[in-house]
Amino acid sequence: MWIFGWLTGIFGFLPALLMAIVFTCPVFFSWRMTRGNRPVKRREYGYLAVVTMLALSCTAFFVIEWYATGMDRLAMFGREYRAFQRRVSSMPEYKNVEVSHTLRKGGRVYLHGSVVAKTSHDRLIQMSDRMIRNSECGYYDGVDYPGKDPAE
């Protein structure tokens, strides 16, 4: 089921699983048709063709809709955010930094906490910009460091 692997990479596991289930309906019907020792009628081939076309149409419709609603960008944002969160949590200089996110309006990252120097803060912001490219709303910088202007 190459379509499952392709959809998983773009939209995530659950939508790909749904489309794989829809796409296996014709396989189930063809198995039911050939299960017995009786000859297969023309009408049954017609039913199989209709079910196959419905499954293909349904799959194409949902994939086009998912692209139109931006579901591919949200899935990419989720993967990039998880990689960024793992990277920040693995670095000891950011042990006091809390990273969270929201998926509203295309995804936004929230950074809260404190670091020991402005250079650490700047590296964190650069890492966020470099690792999370599919965020339409950017990030909220709530990270404090010594000498930070409260108006920033």
Contacts in CASP RR format, 6 or more apart in sequence:
PFRMAT RR
TARGET T0000
AUTHOR 0000-0000-0000
METHOD contacts of the structure
MODEL  1
MWIFGWLTGIFGFLPALLMAIVFTCPVFFSWRMTRGNRPVKRREYGYLAV
VTMLALSCTAFFVIEWYATGMDRLAMFGREYRAFQRRVSSMPEYKNVEVS
HTLRKGGRVYLHGSVVAKTSHDRLIQMSDRMIRNSECGYYDGVDYPGKDP
AE
1 20 0 8 1.000
1 23 0 8 1.000
1 24 0 8 1.000
3 16 0 8 1.000
3 19 0 8 1.000
3 20 0 8 1.000
3 23 0 8 1.000
3 59 0 8 1.000
4 16 0 8 1.000
4 17 0 8 1.000
4 19 0 8 1.000
4 20 0 8 1.000
5 16 0 8 1.000
6 16 0 8 1.000
7 15 0 8 1.000
7 16 0 8 1.000
7 19 0 8 1.000
7 20 0 8 1.000
7 63 0 8 1.000
8 16 0 8 1.000
9 16 0 8 1.000
9 75 0 8 1.000
10 72 0 8 1.000
10 75 0 8 1.000
11 66 0 8 1.000
11 71 0 8 1.000
11 72 0 8 1.000
11 75 0 8 1.000
12 75 0 8 1.000
15 62 0 8 1.000
15 66 0 8 1.000
15 71 0 8 1.000
18 62 0 8 1.000
19 59 0 8 1.000
19 62 0 8 1.000
19 63 0 8 1.000
22 55 0 8 1.000
22 58 0 8 1.000
22 59 0 8 1.000
22 62 0 8 1.000
23 55 0 8 1.000
23 56 0 8 1.000
23 59 0 8 1.000
25 51 0 8 1.000
25 54 0 8 1.000
25 55 0 8 1.000
26 48 0 8 1.000
26 51 0 8 1.000
26 52 0 8 1.000
26 55 0 8 1.000
29 47 0 8 1.000
29 48 0 8 1.000
29 51 0 8 1.000
30 48 0 8 1.000
33 40 0 8 1.000
33 44 0 8 1.000
33 48 0 8 1.000
34 40 0 8 1.000
66 72 0 8 1.000
73 106 0 8 1.000
73 134 0 8 1.000
73 136 0 8 1.000
74 103 0 8 1.000
74 106 0 8 1.000
74 107 0 8 1.000
76 134 0 8 1.000
77 103 0 8 1.000
77 106 0 8 1.000
77 107 0 8 1.000
77 132 0 8 1.000
77 134 0 8 1.000
77 135 0 8 1.000
78 101 0 8 1.000
78 103 0 8 1.000
80 131 0 8 1.000
80 132 0 8 1.000
80 133 0 8 1.000
80 134 0 8 1.000
80 135 0 8 1.000
81 101 0 8 1.000
81 109 0 8 1.000
81 132 0 8 1.000
81 135 0 8 1.000
83 131 0 8 1.000
84 99 0 8 1.000
84 109 0 8 1.000
84 127 0 8 1.000
84 128 0 8 1.000
84 131 0 8 1.000
84 132 0 8 1.000
85 99 0 8 1.000
87 127 0 8 1.000
87 131 0 8 1.000
88 94 0 8 1.000
88 97 0 8 1.000
88 99 0 8 1.000
88 124 0 8 1.000
88 127 0 8 1.000
89 99 0 8 1.000
93 115 0 8 1.000
93 116 0 8 1.000
93 120 0 8 1.000
94 115 0 8 1.000
94 120 0 8 1.000
94 124 0 8 1.000
96 113 0 8 1.000
96 114 0 8 1.000
96 115 0 8 1.000
97 111 0 8 1.000
97 112 0 8 1.000
97 113 0 8 1.000
97 114 0 8 1.000
97 115 0 8 1.000
97 124 0 8 1.000
97 143 0 8 1.000
98 111 0 8 1.000
98 112 0 8 1.000
98 113 0 8 1.000
99 109 0 8 1.000
99 110 0 8 1.000
99 111 0 8 1.000
100 109 0 8 1.000
100 110 0 8 1.000
100 112 0 8 1.000
101 107 0 8 1.000
101 108 0 8 1.000
101 109 0 8 1.000
101 110 0 8 1.000
102 108 0 8 1.000
102 110 0 8 1.000
104 137 0 8 1.000
105 136 0 8 1.000
105 137 0 8 1.000
106 135 0 8 1.000
106 136 0 8 1.000
106 137 0 8 1.000
107 135 0 8 1.000
107 136 0 8 1.000
107 137 0 8 1.000
107 138 0 8 1.000
108 135 0 8 1.000
108 137 0 8 1.000
108 138 0 8 1.000
108 139 0 8 1.000
108 140 0 8 1.000
109 128 0 8 1.000
109 132 0 8 1.000
109 135 0 8 1.000
109 138 0 8 1.000
109 139 0 8 1.000
109 140 0 8 1.000
110 139 0 8 1.000
110 140 0 8 1.000
110 142 0 8 1.000
111 124 0 8 1.000
111 128 0 8 1.000
111 139 0 8 1.000
111 140 0 8 1.000
111 141 0 8 1.000
111 142 0 8 1.000
111 143 0 8 1.000
112 142 0 8 1.000
112 143 0 8 1.000
113 142 0 8 1.000
113 143 0 8 1.000
113 144 0 8 1.000
114 143 0 8 1.000
114 144 0 8 1.000
114 145 0 8 1.000
115 121 0 8 1.000
115 124 0 8 1.000
115 143 0 8 1.000
115 144 0 8 1.000
115 145 0 8 1.000
116 145 0 8 1.000
116 146 0 8 1.000
117 145 0 8 1.000
117 146 0 8 1.000
118 145 0 8 1.000
118 146 0 8 1.000
118 147 0 8 1.000
118 148 0 8 1.000
120 145 0 8 1.000
121 143 0 8 1.000
121 145 0 8 1.000
121 148 0 8 1.000
124 143 0 8 1.000
125 139 0 8 1.000
125 141 0 8 1.000
128 139 0 8 1.000
132 138 0 8 1.000
132 139 0 8 1.000
141 152 0 8 1.000
END
